[in-house]
């Protein structure tokens, strides 16, 4: 990813440059497709045919069901849709989450088809026991580069408002997360039924495909810059066995306090969250027994041991779990 291009600050700052709700956000060489006839080489509208992509988050468990036994499901979805579907490796999470990243690439229509297959599959896994899938409102979180968020927001929020009205889905763009240096992406959360989400995805990706900066970052690797991925060194294709290459400075230790009431969120069901945080960061995490508090507080002691980088990563993931607690709709 060319870092410079994406450092244009949060979507808010860009609103001034957007003179029309249409899309003067697209930089000049490629005018928006509504105004200019497509170049002679393609009879159909240009950005509909050009390859583009969409990235979104899935939990580790959901990633497994998209891949299927021996890759059967993902292969089937690729051949049905014509799109290419790639997943980040086991320990390659989006910063501040324990979610993996799926990238779907192809023409807009191929991507929509693939998203329909993937989201319908996840929906059916989620509610095998309930019959009315069509009415269920779920969330899907798209990853959008900071520099492209302005185009989705539109002048004074006009574009995002029209997308919400058109699709009937809830659409929220996360504020920029400054905890992570070099993180140029934001999350766009779509809430609604499968139909509403697909309609919103169609509107958003058609908008993104007009933005040359967006298309250029198609080949950016999944792994994000430090501190989040203490685990994955080396290029995407290489095997996942890099865990312990960094033996030096493994023995620093930091203790932080977490409110007694929030400890459950950090630990997760059967210890799942804490295991994922530990794996993703490379740090060892120990929580004090009930009643053993940081002196003078009712905060339990959480001791994080590992390299400086692993400790920073684990600490920010733990704090994020706690921060989300207040606003999070239970998945």
Buried (B, 14 or more C-beta within 10 A) or exposed (E): BEEEBBEBEBBEEBBEEBEEBBBBBBEEEBBBBEEEEBEEEEEEBBBBBBBBBBBBBBBBEBBBBBBBEEEEBBEEBBEEBEBBBBBBBBBBBBBBBBBBBBBBBBBBBBBBBBBBBBBEBBBEEBEEEEEEBEEEEBBBBBBBBBBBBBBBBBBEBBBBBEBBEEBEBBBEBBEBBEBBEEBBBBBBBBBBBBEBBBBBBBBBBBBBBBBBBBBBBEEBEBBBBBBBBBBBEEEEEEEEEBEEEBEEEBEBEBEBBBBBEBBEBBBBEEEEBBBBBBBBBBBBBEBBEEEEBBEEEEBBBBBBBBBBBBBBBBBBBBBBBBBEBEEEEEE
